Amino acid sequence: MAHRADPSSSSPAPQAGASLIRRLPLGAVNRIAAGEVVERPASAVKELVENAIDADAARIDVEIDHGGKTRLVVTDDGCGMSAEDLALAVERHATSKLTPGDSGDYDLMNIATMGFRGEALPSIGAVARLSLTSRVKSDPAADAWELRVEGGDVSEPRPAGFGGAGARVEVRDLFYATPARLKFLKSDQAEATAIGDVLRRLAMAREDIAFTLTSGGRRSLNLAVETKGEAGRLRRLAAIMGKDFSENALAIDAARDGVRVTGFAGLPTYNRGLPDKQYLFVNGRPVRDKLIVGAVRGAYADFLARGRHPAVALFLEIPPALVDINVHPAKTEVRFRDAGSVRGLLIGALRHALAEAGHRASTTTSAYALGKASPGGAGPFQGGYRPQTANPYARDIYAPEGHAPEGGLAERQSGFDNVGAPSARAEPMQNDAAAVA
């Protein structure tokens, strides 16, 4: 039976001429904005690590407890902040990364830093207990200062004991001020995994910075500084994507009209059942861009079977004026001014590298098979033979275990039939593993 609503319990009708639009208090505004910037602990870590990168840090350490829900700390040895800068850093839309031009306007189409909106710290401070401690690197005699923000309430900076120069940002009880958001977080392990993924992606583009991640007191990531350049980047990628990728990777380097793409792409014989090893960067920023993903798929279309995916780490360098990164609050999406030209460059660079390396693909996989089939060999590199790697820099990372005998591959192939037949080396899909079991 339907019930009629009690008129006395309904909201009073607005009086004639009364305004229906209200100004929200600053605290509510900050909490609403925080929902766009900080979706989960990994979002907070991403924003804080990007700040550390922009501060010219050479080392960035991340510590988390309970997947970052109860505590996360980001410490860097960057330029640091004074007491005055600390107070400004937690104000919304206050940033050191944009400067006005001659006309007094701020050019948002020539952004060369990871961050620029000035929203990260105030957004985190609006929904968590935030503590910032910093000392300016440029002045050895400078004092360290600490500032606290709790649910949007900001304290005055005060002297603090901070050993070195740089900054330390500690976030406790994330989303305590918005309890409803806590219900949407995943398990501690899932949140910790997401943080590790964010940190690894940022580390791929900055091999000249050391990164560590400590979760629950256990060191889960430790990336040393590498020499900036192609060889150092491949060593960093090997530490993150694995030895197999680095040994089956082709160097990519092509340019057109001021746009350059570098990085490494896996041989077609090194493919996967999921696109989980495709890392794409624009001006050092990890992005998820359909155009780039489509270009990778198109370049490998003639080399891979349906349902198989390549492994790539591609770094696009493009003049800031030709790409808009101010598309999404999390800065994970971009918009190119000439998308067709970028797509053509990517496909052309990948196809050229794949065509040039076609003969090496079968050699690598045949060598793996030979190593596994060799008498007494438990693995692909037993018996004093190691296959020629597709990338010359991989030989600098992993020292050879022995020397090939006189005659090399031809001598070892003499006892096998039809060694020229095509072969494939692929990671098993999850369903494949279940079927085998």
N, C-alpha and C positions, 0 to 999 in steps of 0.2 A: 504494500500500500504506500503510495507516495505521500510524503510529508511536505507541507508548505514551510518555507524558511521563515524563521521568526524575524519580523522586521526590526525588532529592537536589537538583534545581534549583528545586523549588517552595518557596513561603514556608512557614516552620515553623508548625505548628499552634499556636494560642495555648494556653498552659497553663490548666488549670482555675482559674477564679477571676480570671484576668487581665482587665484592662479592654480593650475593643476601641475605645473612644473616646479620642481624643487631643486635647489642646489645640494648636491651630496656633500657630506663632510669629507675632509681630506683623508681621514682614515679609511672610509668606505671606498673612496676613489683608488687609493693605493692597493687595497685588497683586491679590487676588481682588476686592476692592471696587472697585479702579480699573477693572476690566473693565466694571463697570456704569455708571460715570460717564464714563470716557474711552474711547470706542470708536475714535476717529480724531483727527487733528489738529484738525478742525473742532469736535469736542466740547470739546477743551481751550480753544480760542479762545472758544467760547460761555461756558464757565464763568468764564474770566478777564474777559471783557468785562462779564458780568453783575455780577461783583464791582466793576468800575470804575463801573458805573452806580449800584450801591448806595452807592458812596463819594462820590456827588454830583459826579462828574466833569463838566466842561464840554467836554472834548476827550479823545478816545480814539484812539490811534494803534496800528495793528497792522502788524508786519513779519514776513514769512515767507520762508524759503528751502526749495526743494525740496518745495513743498506743505506746509510745516510739519513735515516729517519730521525734518529735521536741526536746524531752528531756527525758533522763533516767539517774538515779543516783543510784549507788550501794555503800553503806557505810558499813564498817565492823570494828570490834574491834580486828583485828588480829595482827600479828607481826609488820606490818608497814614496811616502806622503808626509807632509807637514801637518801640524794640528789644524791649520786653516783648511788645507785640502781634505783632511778627514771629514770635517764638518760639512763641506760642500759635496763630498762623494756620496753621501746618503740622501741628498736632495734630488728629487725627481728632475730629470732632464738637465742635470749638471754634468758636464763631461770635459775632459781635457783633450779629446780626440777630434774635435771640430774647431776650426778657427775661421773667423770671418774674412771674406775677401776684401778687395779694395772698396767695393760698394757697400760693405757692411753685412751682406747676406752670407749665409752659410751654404756652401755648395755640397749638396747631398749626392751628387753624381761623381764625385772624385774622392771616395772614401778609401783609404789605404790601410785602415786598422781593422781589427777583429770586431771591436765594439764601437759604438758611436752614439747610441741613444741616451745613455745615462740613466737606464732604468733598472739595471741588475741589482745593485745594492739596495735602493729603496724598495724594490719589489720583494726581495728576500726579507728585509727588515720589517715589512708590513705583516708577514705571516709567520715569522720565526723569531728566535732570540739570537741576535747578531752581534758579534764582537769583532772590531777591527783594531789591529795593532800594527804600527808602522814606524819606520825610521828612514829618513832621507839618505840615500846613498852618496849624493854629491857633497855632503858636508859631514866629515868624520866626527865633528864635535856636536852634531845635532842630537837632540834628545828623542827618545821614542815616546809615542803617544798612543793612547787607547781610547776608543769611542764605542759605546754600546747602544744598540737599538733593540727595543722589545715591543713587538706588536705595533710598530710605527712610532713609539715614543723614543725620542733621541736624547741621550745624555750629553753633557759637555765633555770635550776631550780632556783627558787627564794624563799625567806622566805615567809611563809604564816601563817595566823591565823587559826589554826585547834585545836579545843578544846581537844579532847582525842587522845589516841594512835590508830593506825590502818590506814585505807586508805579510801579515798572517791574518786570515779571515776565518773565523769560527762560527758555524751555524748550528744551533741546538734547537731541538723540538720543532722541526719544520712542520708548518701548517697547524701549530697549536692554536693559532688565532682564527683558523678556519677549519674546525674539526670535521666538517663534511668532506673536505678534500682528502682526509686520511683514509676514508673508506675506499677510495679509488686506487690507492697504492697497492702494489703487488707484494709478494713475500720479500723478506730481507734479502734472500739469495738473488731473486730476480732483480731487485733494485740495485744490488751490488754489481751484478753482471752488466746492467745498463750503464752504470758509472764507468766500469772498466772499458766498455765499448766506446763511450764518449772520449775517454782519455786516450785510448789507442788511436782513434781517428785523428784527434788533434796532434798527437805525437808523430804521426806519419809525415805530416807536412813540415815539421820542425825537427829535423834530425840533429840540429845544433843545440837543442835544449834537452837536458836530462829530466826524465819523468819517473816518479815512483807512486805506487798506490799501496796503501796499507789498509786492510779490511779486518776489523776485529782483532787488531794486534798482529796480524799475519801479512807479510809482504807478498802481494800477489802480482805486482808489476814492478820491474826495475829496468829502465832503459837508460843506458849510458849515453853521454854526448858522442855524436859521430861527426866526422868532418863534413862540412856543408858541401854538397855536390852529389853527382850521380852515384859514385861508389858508396859514399856515406849513407845516402838515402836507401840504397839497396840493402845495406846492412841493417838499417832501421826496419825496413819492410820485412826482412828475413826474421828479425826478432819478433815481429807482430804477426805476420801472415804465415810464417813457417819456412823451414829449409827447402821443402819441396817447391814452393813457389819461386824462391830466389834462383833455384837451379833450373827451372823451366820458364824463366822470364825473359822476355825480349825488351830491350831498351827502346823507348819511344821518344822521338825528338823531331818535331816538325813545326813550321811557322808559316803564317800567311797574314798579310795586312796588319802587322803589329800584334797578332794573337799567336801564342806559342803553346804547344802541348808537349809535356814531357812525362816521364814515368815508366812504368813497366807493365807489360801485358803477358799473360801466360800463353804458352803454346797451346794449340787446339787439343793436343793429346793430354793436356792437363786441364780437365774440365770437371764440373761438379753438377750435382743434381739440383742444387739451389743457388740462386744468385747472391750468396752470402759472403762472397769475397770480391765484391766490386766496390771499390772505394774511389770516390770522385771528389775533386777539389777545384775550387775557383779562387784564384789569388790567395791560396793557403787556407781557404775556408772549406770545411767539409760540407757538401751539399747533397741533396736528393733532387736531382733534376731529370725530368722525363726525357728531355731532348738528349742529354748526354747518355742516359741509359739506352735510349733508342739507337743512338749512333753506335754504341758498343755492340748491341744486338745485330745491327745491320752489317757491321764489319765482319762479324764472325758467322754470318748466316750461311755462307758456302763452306764452312769448315766444321760445323758442329751439327750433330743430330738434334732433332726436335726434343725439347725437354732438358737439354744439357746447357750449361752456362759457363762462360769463361771467368777466369780470375784476373782482375786488373787493378792497378792503382795509377790513376791518371791525374795529372796536375795541370790545370789550365791557367795560363798567365795572360791576362787581358787588361788593357787600359781601363781604369775604373770608370771612365766616362762611357764605356761601351757595355757596361753591365750594371743592372740595378739590383743591389742587395737589400734594399729597403722595401722588401715585398712581404715578409712574414716576421712576426715578433721574435721568433726563435732564430731568424737569419739562416734558415736551412734551405730556402728557396731563392732562386735568382731569376732575373729576366734579361735576356741578351737583346741588344739593339739589332743585331743582324744574326738571328738564330740560324739561318740557312748556311751562312759562311762558317759558323762555328761547327755545325754538324758535318759539313763537307770536310773541314780540316781534320776532325776526329776520325771519320771513316777512312779518309785517304791515308792518314798516318798509320792507323792500325792495319789496314789491308796491305800497305807497302811492307810493313815489318813482317806480317804473316807470310806474304809471298816470298820474301827474301829468306825466311827461315824454314821454308817448307821441307827442305832436305834434312834439316837438323831434327825436325820433330820425330821422324821415324827412327833416326839413329838413337835418340835419347830413350825412346820406349823400347827399342830392341835391346839396348844395353841393359835396361832394367830386367828384361826377360832373361837375357843371357846370364846376368849375375845371379838371379834366383835359381837358374837351372844348372849352374856350374857345380861340379863335384865338390861336395863338402861345404858348399856355400849356403849359409843360412839366410843371407840377405842379398840385396842387389849389388853391393860393393865388396863382396868377398873375393878371395883368390888373387888379390893384387891388382885388380882392374877396376878402374873408375871411369864411367862414361864422360865424354866431352859435354860440358854444360852449355846450355844455349846462350848464357850471358857471360861475357868474360869477367865481369866483376864478381860473380859468384865464386870464381876460383880464388879470389883474394880473401873471401870470407871463410871458406872451408878448405883447409889444406888437403891435398890428395893423400890417400892412404897408401899408395904405391905407384909403381911405374908400369905402363902398359908394355907387354912383351913385344919383341920384334915381330912385325906383321900386324900387331894391334887387333882391330875388330875383325879383319878378314880371317886371321888365324883362328879366332874363337868361333866364327860363323861356319867354318868348314864342315863341322859335324852336324849341321842343322839343315833341314829342307825348307825351301820357300821362305827364306829369311826376309825377302823383300815384300812379303805380304803386309798390307796395312795393319797396324795394331793401334790400340787406344789405351791410354792410362787415365782412368776416371775415378773420382771419389765415389763410393757407393752411396746411393740414396737411402734414406731411412727405411723405405719400404723394401729395398733390396736386402738390407741387413736382416729385416724381419723374416723375409722369405727364406734366406739361407739358414737362419736359426730353426 
